[in-house]
Structures are given as C-alpha cells and as structure tokens.
Amino acid sequence: MPEPAAASRGVFVVLEGGDGAGKSTQQRLLADWLAESGAEVVLTREPGGTPLGEQIRALLLHGDHVAARAEALLFAADRAHHVETVVRPALERGAVVVQDRYLDSSVAYQGAGRDLAADDVRRLSLWATHDLRPDLTVLLDVPPQVGAERRGGVHDRLEREGADFHERVRRGFLDLAEAEAHRYLVVDASLPADEIAGIVRERVAPLVGGAS
C-alpha cells in the first residue's frame, strides 16, 4: 500500500514547474514564512540535496549527452538516496520539507518530454522512494518562452532542449495537476512574486496547523 507523506509528523511541500518558473524564489519565501511561525524547515532540491546527489546533478545537467532511459534512472537514483537520507528523516522528526522538484518532474521531463512511458517513469520513482508522496505540490505554470526569457543566456543541458520539448513538459505537468487536483495547487507564475507567495501560504497554512 502507498505510504502518503501525511502519515509522518512532518509536512512535505514540493514546488514544480518548467525552467524559469520562479521555484527558487517561492521556495525561499515560503521557508521564511514558515520559519517565522517556529517550524523547522528543511530546504532541498532534486537533483541534488546530498553530496551524492550533487554529483548526479552535474552529470544530468552539465555533462554530455545522456540516453533517455539512463536519464530517468539517474534521476530515480538521486531521488532514492535523497528521500532516504534527507527527506524521510526530516519528516519523521516533524519538520516541514520544502523541495524544489520531485517525482512529477521526472514524469513531465522524461515521460512527456523524452516520450518515455509516463506510467513507467512514475512507478520507478515510487519504487525508489517507498511510495513517499507530497502533501502538496505547487505547480508554477509559465509558458516555455517566458521561462527562457527569464533565464537569460544561462542554460543547462535540459534547458537547451527545443521549444517542442518544453511544450510537452508543460503539458505533462498540467495533465498531472488535472488528474490529481486534490494534491495540486496550480499558480500562474506570471503573477508578481509576492502575490504568488500569498496564494501558496494560504494553501499551506492548514497543513502546518494554520500558521499565519
């Protein structure tokens, strides 16, 4: 049986979206607000979040060509280690984990973007994490061309993919949000950062005991 994050004492919030959507900004703003309420907040990201994860991140984002299935497996390997050594221990001690990307990124990027079977990619990540799922996934939705403009001239290996790839990724995220609306908050990422932060706080507050 799946083990939802709600079974832990902590709360697991994930920020998802295309490149340039503003996830890092919203992660920081949410963490600052949660810390003011006295919560222990763990900020982390995928790929990365551990020394091993940073090595995998370098291969995935800054290395040479990686075959699509190998790419999916590397993301899953990073996720397995990250959940076991960082995320689950934090949840078990009652912390709020605010994470930049999780398994839905694999479904969107490798499933939809790379045209692998999305169900296979999802099952791989669920197996890697012992079925740990977020309490809330915040999807910051932005058209790919807007994300590219925000990034300027800095592009990693995935960001350099063509417009069709990034359109498939965006559609993949939106399809996931539509299919599991109960665990998603979809926000227009073109809104001002402070307005987005307020929308996110309103949804997160009941999960952490009504912090204000």
N, CA, C and O of each residue as an XYZ file, in Angstrom:
848
protein
N       0.846     -1.194      0.000
C       0.000      0.000      0.000
C       0.885      1.249      0.000
O       1.928      1.262      0.654
N       0.477      2.308     -0.733
C       1.263      3.533     -0.721
C       1.345      4.120      0.682
O       0.428      3.978      1.492
N       2.461      4.778      0.946
C       2.643      5.432      2.243
C       2.646      6.934      2.022
O       3.689      7.488      1.673
N       1.517      7.620      2.211
C       1.463      9.053      1.981
C       2.306      9.805      2.994
O       2.524      9.340      4.113
N       2.782     10.993      2.579
C       3.608     11.790      3.479
C       2.839     12.183      4.732
O       3.438     12.390      5.788
N       1.517     12.286      4.624
C       0.719     12.687      5.774
C       0.836     11.707      6.925
O       0.500     12.042      8.060
N       1.316     10.482      6.643
C       1.483      9.509      7.713
C       2.608      9.902      8.651
O       2.658      9.416      9.781
N       3.509     10.768      8.217
C       4.588     11.265      9.042
C       4.103     12.464      9.850
O       3.038     13.022      9.587
N       4.905     12.841     10.831
C       4.526     14.007     11.637
C       4.785     15.308     10.898
O       4.162     16.327     11.194
N       5.688     15.281      9.951
C       6.022     16.494      9.217
C       5.129     16.716      8.020
O       4.151     15.998      7.809
N       5.482     17.735      7.230
C       4.722     18.114      6.039
C       5.692     18.230      4.872
O       6.777     18.796      5.003
N       5.286     17.689      3.738
C       6.129     17.627      2.553
C       5.489     18.464      1.450
O       4.443     18.100      0.913
N       6.125     19.592      1.113
C       5.642     20.500      0.080
C       6.670     20.547     -1.040
O       7.861     20.742     -0.797
N       6.200     20.367     -2.269
C       7.090     20.361     -3.435
C       6.683     21.466     -4.396
O       5.498     21.688     -4.646
N       7.683     22.151     -4.930
C       7.473     23.164     -5.962
C       7.882     22.581     -7.300
O       9.006     22.105     -7.459
N       6.972     22.618     -8.260
C       7.226     22.080     -9.584
C       6.965     23.154    -10.644
O       6.381     24.200    -10.364
N       7.413     22.864    -11.860
C       7.165     23.778    -12.970
C       8.324     23.771    -13.935
O       9.382     23.208    -13.654
N       8.117     24.399    -15.072
C       9.162     24.482    -16.077
C      10.318     25.349    -15.630
O      10.227     26.064    -14.633
N      11.404     25.279    -16.377
C      12.575     26.089    -16.056
C      12.235     27.572    -16.200
O      11.613     27.993    -17.176
N      12.662     28.357    -15.197
C      12.375     29.785    -15.208
C      11.038     30.155    -14.598
O      10.606     31.301    -14.713
N      10.374     29.207    -13.952
C       9.046     29.473    -13.374
C       9.116     30.244    -12.060
O       8.104     30.790    -11.619
N      10.280     30.302    -11.429
C      10.417     31.021    -10.167
C      10.346     30.142     -8.944
O      10.011     30.618     -7.860
N      10.655     28.860     -9.096
C      10.564     27.926     -7.971
C      11.503     28.300     -6.835
O      11.113     28.241     -5.669
N      12.731     28.682     -7.155
C      13.697     29.008     -6.098
C      13.234     30.202     -5.274
O      13.374     30.206     -4.051
N      12.685     31.212     -5.935
C      12.171     32.385     -5.223
C      11.032     32.004     -4.292
O      11.018     32.411     -3.130
N      10.081     31.228     -4.787
C       8.937     30.840     -3.964
C       9.336     29.888     -2.845
O       8.748     29.919     -1.764
N      10.317     29.053     -3.094
C      10.821     28.170     -2.043
C      11.376     28.997     -0.885
O      11.092     28.722      0.281
N      12.157     29.994     -1.216
C      12.750     30.845     -0.169
C      11.677     31.620      0.582
O      11.718     31.690      1.810
N      10.710     32.207     -0.136
C       9.661     32.984      0.513
C       8.803     32.116      1.426
O       8.439     32.538      2.524
N       8.484     30.921      0.981
C       7.691     30.015      1.816
C       8.478     29.589      3.047
O       7.931     29.538      4.148
N       9.741     29.287      2.868
C      10.572     28.867      4.001
C      10.696     29.981      5.038
O      10.639     29.718      6.239
N      10.862     31.211      4.588
C      10.976     32.338      5.521
C       9.697     32.482      6.341
O       9.748     32.704      7.550
N       8.552     32.355      5.674
C       7.269     32.482      6.366
C       7.076     31.355      7.377
O       6.626     31.591      8.498
N       7.417     30.133      6.977
C       7.277     29.002      7.892
C       8.208     29.140      9.090
O       7.817     28.836     10.217
N       9.433     29.593      8.856
C      10.393     29.744      9.954
C       9.905     30.776     10.964
O      10.145     30.628     12.162
N       9.225     31.820     10.495
C       8.695     32.839     11.399
C       7.648     32.266     12.355
O       7.449     32.786     13.453
N       6.981     31.191     11.930
C       5.964     30.562     12.788
C       6.580     29.586     13.775
O       5.876     29.015     14.609
N       7.902     29.389     13.685
C       8.590     28.496     14.601
C       8.787     27.088     14.092
O       9.309     26.240     14.816
N       8.384     26.819     12.866
C       8.544     25.476     12.318
C      10.000     25.221     11.940
O      10.725     26.138     11.554
N      10.418     23.946     12.058
C      11.694     23.549     11.477
C      11.468     23.356      9.985
O      10.599     22.585      9.578
N      12.241     24.048      9.182
C      12.073     23.990      7.733
C      13.339     23.412      7.116
O      14.448     23.850      7.422
N      13.165     22.434      6.253
C      14.276     21.848      5.506
C      14.097     22.210      4.044
O      13.126     21.799      3.408
N      15.037     22.983      3.513
C      15.031     23.347      2.095
C      15.936     22.381      1.345
O      17.074     22.146      1.752
N      15.438     21.829      0.263
C      16.256     20.911     -0.504
C      15.795     20.910     -1.951
O      14.823     21.576     -2.308
N      16.511     20.146     -2.787
C      16.185     20.169     -4.218
C      16.556     18.837     -4.864
O      17.336     18.051     -4.325
N      15.971     18.617     -6.031
C      16.342     17.481     -6.877
C      16.543     17.979     -8.308
O      15.816     18.855     -8.776
N      17.531     17.415     -8.994
C      18.564     16.535     -8.441
C      19.494     17.324     -7.531
O      19.637     18.538     -7.673
N      20.114     16.633     -6.612
C      20.984     17.283     -5.634
C      20.463     17.042     -4.236
O      19.778     16.051     -3.982
N      20.786     17.944     -3.330
C      20.304     17.821     -1.964
C      21.174     16.976     -1.060
O      21.001     16.991      0.158
N      22.117     16.233     -1.644
C      23.093     15.442     -0.897
C      24.410     15.501     -1.674
O      24.406     15.865     -2.850
N      25.533     15.152     -1.046
C      26.789     15.120     -1.812
C      26.714     14.199     -3.026
O      27.174     14.561     -4.110
N      26.136     13.010     -2.850
C      25.969     12.118     -3.991
C      25.057     12.745     -5.037
O      25.327     12.676     -6.235
N      23.971     13.360     -4.567
C      23.026     13.988     -5.477
C      23.651     15.102     -6.304
O      23.307     15.285     -7.472
N      24.573     15.847     -5.694
C      25.225     16.918     -6.446
C      26.104     16.349     -7.563
O      26.224     16.954     -8.628
N      26.707     15.205     -7.325
C      27.480     14.560     -8.390
C      26.566     14.090     -9.516
O      26.894     14.245    -10.692
N      25.419     13.516     -9.154
C      24.461     13.094    -10.172
C      23.918     14.308    -10.918
O      23.722     14.257    -12.132
N      23.674     15.397    -10.195
C      23.184     16.629    -10.825
C      24.155     17.124    -11.888
O      23.746     17.542    -12.972
N      25.447     17.074    -11.568
C      26.450     17.534    -12.535
C      26.410     16.695    -13.800
O      26.540     17.226    -14.903
N      26.231     15.386    -13.652
C      26.136     14.513    -14.820
C      24.887     14.818    -15.641
O      24.940     14.869    -16.870
N      23.772     15.021    -14.958
C      22.495     15.187    -15.642
C      22.356     16.549    -16.311
O      21.840     16.645    -17.424
N      22.806     17.588    -15.646
C      22.545     18.938    -16.135
C      23.720     19.581    -16.840
O      23.540     20.491    -17.649
N      24.926     19.115    -16.540
C      26.094     19.798    -17.096
C      27.049     18.865    -17.826
O      28.121     19.288    -18.259
N      26.668     17.601    -17.965
C      27.519     16.649    -18.652
C      27.185     16.549    -20.127
O      26.477     17.390    -20.680
N      27.706     15.505    -20.752
C      27.449     15.257    -22.159
C      26.088     14.575    -22.323
O      25.335     14.424    -21.360
N      25.794     14.174    -23.532
C      24.523     13.517    -23.829
C      24.297     12.314    -22.914
O      25.212     11.533    -22.652
N      23.057     12.180    -22.433
C      22.646     11.034    -21.621
C      21.428     10.414    -22.297
O      20.456     11.115    -22.579
N      21.468      9.120    -22.558
C      20.326      8.438    -23.167
C      19.087      8.605    -22.293
O      19.189      8.675    -21.068
N      17.916      8.668    -22.927
C      16.683      8.999    -22.212
C      16.409      8.072    -21.033
O      16.068      8.539    -19.946
N      16.555      6.759    -21.235
C      16.277      5.820    -20.151
C      17.335      5.922    -19.048
O      17.016      5.789    -17.867
N      18.576      6.156    -19.429
C      19.622      6.366    -18.428
C      19.337      7.627    -17.627
O      19.561      7.666    -16.417
N      18.848      8.645    -18.297
C      18.492      9.893    -17.621
C      17.425      9.636    -16.563
O      17.542     10.100    -15.429
N      16.390      8.901    -16.938
C      15.323      8.588    -15.985
C      15.845      7.792    -14.795
O      15.441      8.030    -13.657
N      16.736      6.855    -15.060
C      17.290      6.040    -13.981
C      18.190      6.857    -13.058
O      18.188      6.639    -11.846
N      18.943      7.776    -13.603
C      19.810      8.621    -12.772
C      18.980      9.530    -11.866
O      19.308      9.711    -10.694
N      17.917     10.093    -12.408
C      17.035     10.905    -11.565
C      16.431     10.056    -10.440
O      16.329     10.512     -9.301
N      16.036      8.838    -10.761
C      15.451      7.965     -9.745
C      16.476      7.573     -8.690
O      16.144      7.480     -7.509
N      17.720      7.341     -9.106
C      18.773      7.005     -8.145
C      19.019      8.167     -7.188
O      19.134      7.969     -5.979
N      19.097      9.367     -7.731
C      19.247     10.553     -6.880
C      18.086     10.650     -5.899
O      18.281     10.933     -4.717
N      16.878     10.413     -6.399
C      15.669     10.543     -5.568
C      15.646      9.496     -4.455
O      15.268      9.805     -3.325
N      16.039      8.284     -4.759
C      16.047      7.224     -3.746
C      16.968      7.582     -2.591
O      16.592      7.454     -1.426
N      18.176      8.032     -2.917
C      19.150      8.384     -1.879
C      18.700      9.627     -1.114
O      18.839      9.694      0.108
N      18.173     10.589     -1.821
C      17.747     11.845     -1.219
C      16.612     11.631     -0.225
O      16.640     12.174      0.879
N      15.619     10.844     -0.611
C      14.486     10.585      0.279
C      14.938      9.828      1.520
O      14.523     10.151      2.633
N      15.785      8.822      1.331
C      16.198      8.002      2.473
C      17.081      8.770      3.453
O      16.996      8.544      4.660
N      17.922      9.667      2.960
C      18.901     10.311      3.829
C      18.527     11.725      4.268
O      19.069     12.225      5.254
N      17.606     12.379      3.550
C      17.256     13.765      3.883
C      15.760     13.923      4.160
O      15.370     14.359      5.243
N      14.929     13.571      3.185
C      13.508     13.913      3.272
C      12.789     13.124      4.352
O      12.156     13.709      5.231
N      12.880     11.803      4.298
C      12.132     10.997      5.275
C      12.591     11.259      6.714
O      11.739     11.401      7.591
N      13.911     11.330      6.999
C      14.307     11.652      8.371
C      13.757     12.994      8.849
O      13.366     13.124     10.009
N      13.724     13.995      7.963
C      13.184     15.296      8.347
C      11.698     15.201      8.666
O      11.241     15.773      9.656
N      10.944     14.490      7.843
C       9.517     14.326      8.102
C       9.271     13.565      9.401
O       8.347     13.885     10.148
N      10.087     12.570      9.663
C       9.903     11.762     10.869
C      10.155     12.554     12.152
O       9.611     12.221     13.205
N      10.969     13.592     12.066
C      11.185     14.406     13.267
C      10.260     15.633     13.309
O      10.399     16.488     14.183
N       9.310     15.713     12.351
C       8.293     16.749     12.394
C       8.590     18.008     11.625
O       7.883     19.001     11.795
N       9.605     18.011     10.787
C       9.961     19.204     10.026
C       9.033     19.395      8.825
O       8.337     18.475      8.394
N       9.049     20.615      8.305
C       8.383     20.906      7.042
C       9.460     20.896      5.960
O      10.387     21.705      5.987
N       9.331     19.984      5.020
C      10.278     19.900      3.905
C       9.706     20.678      2.735
O       8.604     20.392      2.267
N      10.463     21.668      2.262
C      10.070     22.464      1.097
C      11.090     22.168      0.007
O      12.255     22.548      0.115
N      10.646     21.492     -1.035
C      11.574     20.928     -2.006
C      11.335     21.471     -3.413
O      10.199     21.621     -3.861
N      12.423     21.753     -4.081
C      12.414     22.177     -5.487
C      12.527     20.924     -6.350
O      13.609     20.351     -6.478
N      11.412     20.498     -6.942
C      11.259     19.338     -7.827
C      11.219     18.011     -7.055
O      11.867     17.824     -6.025
N      10.412     17.100     -7.627
C      10.299     15.745     -7.086
C       9.858     14.838     -8.228
O      10.191     15.102     -9.383
N       9.130     13.799     -7.936
C       8.853     12.770     -8.941
C       8.044     13.273    -10.127
O       8.183     12.737    -11.226
N       7.194     14.298     -9.939
C       6.410     14.794    -11.074
C       7.297     15.419    -12.145
O       6.937     15.434    -13.322
N       8.458     15.935    -11.739
C       9.395     16.445    -12.743
C       9.874     15.325    -13.651
O      10.023     15.526    -14.856
N      10.117     14.147    -13.085
C      10.530     13.023    -13.918
C       9.418     12.615    -14.876
O       9.672     12.341    -16.049
N       8.178     12.575    -14.375
C       7.059     12.204    -15.241
C       6.905     13.217    -16.371
O       6.629     12.839    -17.509
N       7.082     14.507    -16.063
C       6.920     15.548    -17.083
C       8.102     15.599    -18.044
O       7.911     15.663    -19.258
N       9.327     15.573    -17.508
C      10.512     15.742    -18.358
C      10.888     14.459    -19.094
O      11.092     14.474    -20.308
N      10.978     13.359    -18.365
C      11.374     12.117    -19.031
C      10.156     11.402    -19.641
O      10.267     10.796    -20.707
N       9.003     11.470    -18.972
C       7.813     10.848    -19.516
C       7.283     11.592    -20.735
O       7.252     11.050    -21.840
N       6.863     12.852    -20.521
C       6.296     13.636    -21.620
C       7.377     14.220    -22.529
O       7.285     14.127    -23.753
N       8.398     14.822    -21.925
C       9.436     15.473    -22.735
C      10.235     14.503    -23.580
O      10.435     14.736    -24.772
N      10.697     13.410    -22.973
C      11.502     12.409    -23.683
C      10.643     11.346    -24.355
O      11.154     10.469    -25.052
N       9.340     11.433    -24.142
C       8.406     10.495    -24.766
C       8.638      9.063    -24.305
O       8.460      8.120    -25.075
N       9.042      8.903    -23.028
C       9.046      7.583    -22.409
C       7.641      7.325    -21.853
O       6.825      8.244    -21.786
N       7.365      6.117    -21.466
C       6.048      5.808    -20.899
C       5.935      6.461    -19.522
O       6.666      6.109    -18.596
N       5.010      7.413    -19.398
C       4.890      8.170    -18.151
C       4.607      7.265    -16.965
O       5.133      7.493    -15.876
N       3.778      6.234    -17.160
C       3.463      5.318    -16.054
C       4.705      4.579    -15.583
O       4.877      4.357    -14.384
N       5.574      4.194    -16.514
C       6.816      3.509    -16.140
C       7.713      4.436    -15.329
O       8.289      4.023    -14.323
N       7.831      5.681    -15.761
C       8.677      6.650    -15.055
C       8.126      6.891    -13.649
O       8.887      6.955    -12.683
N       6.822      7.021    -13.539
C       6.200      7.252    -12.228
C       6.412      6.056    -11.302
O       6.770      6.232    -10.137
N       6.195      4.845    -11.809
C       6.379      3.652    -10.984
C       7.821      3.518    -10.514
O       8.073      3.086     -9.389
N       8.762      3.885    -11.368
C      10.175      3.829    -10.993
C      10.452      4.735     -9.796
O      11.128      4.329     -8.851
N       9.938      5.946     -9.833
C      10.165      6.881     -8.732
C       9.446      6.452     -7.462
O       9.985      6.602     -6.366
N       8.240      5.921     -7.594
C       7.516      5.461     -6.409
C       8.230      4.283     -5.757
O       8.285      4.183     -4.532
N       8.777      3.389     -6.585
C       9.563      2.286     -6.040
C      10.815      2.820     -5.348
O      11.171      2.350     -4.267
N      11.481      3.792     -5.958
C      12.726      4.338     -5.408
C      12.501      5.019     -4.062
O      13.409      5.057     -3.231
N      11.304      5.557     -3.837
C      11.039      6.344     -2.628
C      10.140      5.631     -1.630
O       9.675      6.252     -0.674
N       9.881      4.335     -1.829
C       8.932      3.614     -0.980
C       7.583      4.326     -0.970
O       6.931      4.406      0.071
N       7.163      4.840     -2.120
C       5.839      5.457     -2.304
C       5.630      6.746     -1.508
O       4.492      7.093     -1.191
N       6.691      7.446     -1.185
C       6.524      8.717     -0.476
C       6.001      9.780     -1.438
O       6.605     10.050     -2.476
N       4.870     10.376     -1.075
C       4.240     11.383     -1.928
C       4.096     12.695     -1.162
O       3.955     12.677      0.061
N       4.129     13.826     -1.854
C       3.988     15.119     -1.168
C       2.591     15.311     -0.588
O       1.613     14.757     -1.089
N       2.516     16.101      0.471
C       1.225     16.554      0.966
C       0.631     17.586      0.012
O      -0.587     17.657     -0.156
N       1.491     18.381     -0.609
C       1.041     19.408     -1.551
C       2.113     19.600     -2.609
O       3.303     19.678     -2.301
N       1.675     19.676     -3.863
C       2.564     20.016     -4.967
C       2.097     21.331     -5.557
O       0.967     21.437     -6.032
N       2.957     22.326     -5.530
C       2.657     23.645     -6.092
C       3.247     23.701     -7.495
O       4.464     23.639     -7.669
N       2.379     23.819     -8.490
C       2.829     23.919     -9.873
C       2.829     25.379    -10.294
O       1.776     26.008    -10.400
N       4.016     25.909    -10.530
C       4.157     27.275    -11.029
C       4.167     27.192    -12.554
O       5.160     26.795    -13.163
N       3.055     27.568    -13.148
C       2.867     27.378    -14.585
C       3.299     28.615    -15.358
O       2.844     29.728    -15.092
N       4.187     28.394    -16.319
C       4.689     29.502    -17.131
C       4.915     28.994    -18.556
O       5.415     27.883    -18.729
N       4.560     29.777    -19.581
C       4.865     29.366    -20.951
C       6.371     29.210    -21.130
O       7.136     30.002    -20.580
N       6.813     28.208    -21.887
C       8.252     27.978    -22.049
C       9.034     29.180    -22.537
O      10.164     29.399    -22.102
N       8.450     29.968    -23.439
C       9.199     31.117    -23.960
C       9.441     32.171    -22.883
O      10.459     32.864    -22.895
N       8.487     32.284    -21.946
C       8.665     33.225    -20.837
C       9.757     32.721    -19.902
O      10.590     33.500    -19.439
N       9.755     31.423    -19.626
C      10.804     30.855    -18.789
C      12.173     31.049    -19.397
O      13.130     31.355    -18.686
N      12.283     30.874    -20.709
C      13.567     31.051    -21.387
C      14.044     32.491    -21.287
O      15.232     32.744    -21.092
N      13.117     33.433    -21.421
C      13.490     34.852    -21.307
C      13.975     35.175    -19.899
O      14.911     35.955    -19.725
N      13.344     34.581    -18.901
C      13.752     34.836    -17.513
C      15.150     34.283    -17.234
O      15.916     34.879    -16.477
N      15.478     33.149    -17.843
C      16.787     32.539    -17.612
C      17.910     33.319    -18.272
O      19.070     33.186    -17.881
N      17.585     34.115    -19.250
C      18.629     34.851    -19.960
C      19.494     33.914    -20.782
O      18.984     33.040    -21.482
N      20.797     34.096    -20.696
C      21.712     33.294    -21.510
C      22.257     32.071    -20.803
O      23.161     31.414    -21.319
N      21.726     31.749    -19.629
C      22.237     30.611    -18.856
C      21.317     29.415    -19.067
O      20.139     29.474    -18.713
N      21.841     28.320    -19.644
C      21.007     27.166    -19.941
C      21.777     25.884    -19.630
O      22.914     25.715    -20.069
N      21.148     24.974    -18.865
C      21.783     23.681    -18.641
C      21.389     22.721    -19.763
O      20.752     23.128    -20.734
N      21.765     21.461    -19.632
C      21.566     20.510    -20.727
C      20.089     20.328    -21.073
O      19.740     20.236    -22.250
N      19.223     20.273    -20.067
C      17.800     20.132    -20.330
C      17.184     21.436    -20.833
O      16.325     21.429    -21.715
N      17.628     22.541    -20.270
C      17.089     23.833    -20.697
C      17.392     24.127    -22.165
O      16.669     24.890    -22.806
N      18.455     23.529    -22.698
C      18.822     23.771    -24.095
C      17.957     22.991    -25.087
O      18.079     23.179    -26.297
N      17.088     22.121    -24.581
C      16.196     21.399    -25.484
C      15.265     22.376    -26.200
O      15.056     23.500    -25.743
N      14.701     21.926    -27.344
C      13.884     22.795    -28.174
C      12.529     23.140    -27.587
O      12.118     22.606    -26.557
N      11.847     24.050    -28.271
C      10.552     24.531    -27.793
C       9.526     23.408    -27.705
O       8.715     23.389    -26.779
N       9.546     22.471    -28.655
C       8.581     21.366    -28.617
C       8.748     20.531    -27.348
O       7.764     20.123    -26.731
N       9.993     20.283    -26.968
C      10.273     19.527    -25.746
C       9.652     20.227    -24.544
O       8.959     19.600    -23.742
N       9.901     21.524    -24.421
C       9.412     22.256    -23.249
C       7.891     22.409    -23.261
O       7.270     22.477    -22.200
N       7.292     22.463    -24.441
C       5.822     22.473    -24.500
C       5.259     21.141    -24.014
O       4.249     21.116    -23.310
N       5.904     20.032    -24.383
C       5.448     18.725    -23.897
C       5.594     18.625    -22.389
O       4.731     18.067    -21.712
N       6.687     19.168    -21.861
C       6.892     19.163    -20.409
C       5.790     19.947    -19.711
O       5.219     19.481    -18.725
N       5.490     21.139    -20.224
C       4.430     21.941    -19.603
C       3.104     21.198    -19.628
O       2.385     21.163    -18.630
N       2.783     20.604    -20.772
C       1.532     19.863    -20.893
C       1.525     18.668    -19.933
O       0.492     18.330    -19.356
N       2.692     18.037    -19.773
C       2.787     16.923    -18.842
C       2.468     17.341    -17.418
O       1.741     16.642    -16.712
N       3.007     18.479    -16.990
C       2.702     18.980    -15.653
C       1.213     19.275    -15.498
O       0.603     18.886    -14.503
N       0.631     19.959    -16.474
C      -0.775     20.334    -16.376
C      -1.679     19.110    -16.373
O      -2.703     19.089    -15.690
N      -1.301     18.093    -17.134
C      -2.085     16.849    -17.123
C      -2.032     16.187    -15.756
O      -3.043     15.683    -15.268
N      -0.856     16.186    -15.134
C      -0.735     15.614    -13.792
C      -1.598     16.370    -12.792
O      -2.268     15.762    -11.957
N      -1.581     17.693    -12.877
C      -2.363     18.508    -11.955
C      -3.858     18.277    -12.148
O      -4.617     18.258    -11.179
N      -4.272     18.105    -13.380
C      -5.690     17.858    -13.648
C      -6.107     16.487    -13.121
O      -7.215     16.328    -12.608
N      -5.231     15.508    -13.246
C      -5.562     14.146    -12.830
C      -5.584     13.992    -11.308
O      -6.313     13.151    -10.782
N      -4.792     14.797    -10.601
C      -4.711     14.684     -9.137
C      -4.900     16.057     -8.495
O      -4.057     16.533     -7.734
N      -6.019     16.670     -8.821
C      -6.266     18.046     -8.381
C      -6.246     18.188     -6.869
O      -5.947     19.270     -6.362
N      -6.557     17.122     -6.131
C      -6.617     17.196     -4.671
C      -5.258     17.487     -4.048
O      -5.194     18.036     -2.948
N      -4.171     17.132     -4.727
C      -2.855     17.370     -4.129
C      -2.066     18.461     -4.846
O      -0.884     18.653     -4.563
N      -2.691     19.161     -5.749
C      -2.016     20.195     -6.518
C      -2.573     21.583     -6.235
O      -3.762     21.749     -5.963
N      -1.701     22.566     -6.303
C      -2.081     23.970     -6.384
C      -1.402     24.519     -7.632
O      -0.174     24.595     -7.684
N      -2.181     24.899     -8.631
C      -1.628     25.451     -9.868
C      -1.712     26.968     -9.797
O      -2.786     27.530     -9.581
N      -0.570     27.627     -9.980
C      -0.493     29.086     -9.865
C       0.105     29.663    -11.143
O       1.082     29.137    -11.676
N      -0.480     30.727    -11.619
C       0.046     31.448    -12.775
C       1.366     32.105    -12.375
O       1.376     33.055    -11.592
N       2.471     31.604    -12.908
C       3.790     32.095    -12.497
C       4.135     33.452    -13.078
O       5.204     33.991    -12.794
N       3.236     34.022    -13.899
C       3.477     35.377    -14.400
C       3.026     36.439    -13.401
O       3.304     37.624    -13.590
N       2.337     36.027    -12.346
C       1.917     36.974    -11.302
C       3.127     37.486    -10.534
O       4.176     36.842    -10.545
N       3.001     38.642     -9.862
C       4.110     39.125     -9.028
C       4.479     38.102     -7.957
O       3.619     37.387     -7.443
N       5.753     38.042     -7.633
C       6.246     37.030     -6.693
C       5.534     37.091     -5.345
O       5.213     36.048     -4.775
N       5.282     38.288     -4.827
C       4.616     38.404     -3.532
C       3.186     37.889     -3.586
O       2.696     37.310     -2.617
N       2.514     38.096     -4.714
C       1.143     37.603     -4.858
C       1.128     36.078     -4.910
O       0.276     35.439     -4.292
N       2.072     35.500     -5.649
C       2.182     34.040     -5.689
C       2.440     33.493     -4.292
O       1.832     32.505     -3.881
N       3.343     34.143     -3.566
C       3.683     33.680     -2.221
C       2.464     33.674     -1.318
O       2.299     32.762     -0.508
N       1.607     34.678     -1.445
C       0.395     34.730     -0.635
C      -0.563     33.601     -0.955
O      -1.174     33.023     -0.056
N      -0.694     33.284     -2.237
C      -1.559     32.175     -2.651
C      -1.035     30.853     -2.086
O      -1.802     30.017     -1.609
N       0.274     30.686     -2.150
C       0.884     29.451     -1.645
C       0.713     29.343     -0.131
O       0.371     28.277      0.381
N       0.949     30.441      0.584
C       0.810     30.412      2.044
C      -0.607     30.035      2.457
O      -0.797     29.278      3.409
N      -1.596     30.556      1.749
C      -2.993     30.267      2.093
C      -3.286     28.770      1.996
O      -4.047     28.224      2.794
N      -2.676     28.117      1.012
C      -2.910     26.678      0.833
C      -2.083     25.853      1.829
O      -2.529     24.799      2.283
N      -0.889     26.329      2.165
C      -0.008     25.574      3.055
C      -0.446     25.696      4.512
O      -0.266     24.756      5.286
N      -1.015     26.829      4.898
C      -1.321     27.091      6.298
C      -2.099     25.975      6.985
O      -1.718     25.585      8.089
N      -3.170     25.436      6.396
C      -3.885     24.349      7.093
C      -3.047     23.098      7.296
O      -3.279     22.336      8.235
N      -2.077     22.885      6.420
C      -1.233     21.684      6.526
C      -0.279     21.765      7.707
O       0.118     20.741      8.263
N       0.090     22.991      8.091
C       1.076     23.165      9.159
C       0.423     23.713     10.428
O       1.106     24.271     11.287
N      -0.874     23.559     10.545
C      -1.558     23.980     11.773
C      -2.053     25.397     11.763
O      -2.240     25.998     12.821
N      -2.271     25.951     10.570
C      -2.858     27.288     10.489
C      -1.897     28.414     10.773
O      -2.315     29.474     11.241
N      -0.592     28.211     10.498
C       0.375     29.284     10.706
C      -0.049     30.533      9.951
O      -0.613     30.445      8.860
N       0.219     31.682     10.525
C      -0.187     32.931      9.873
C       0.886     33.975     10.066
O       0.742     35.103      9.593
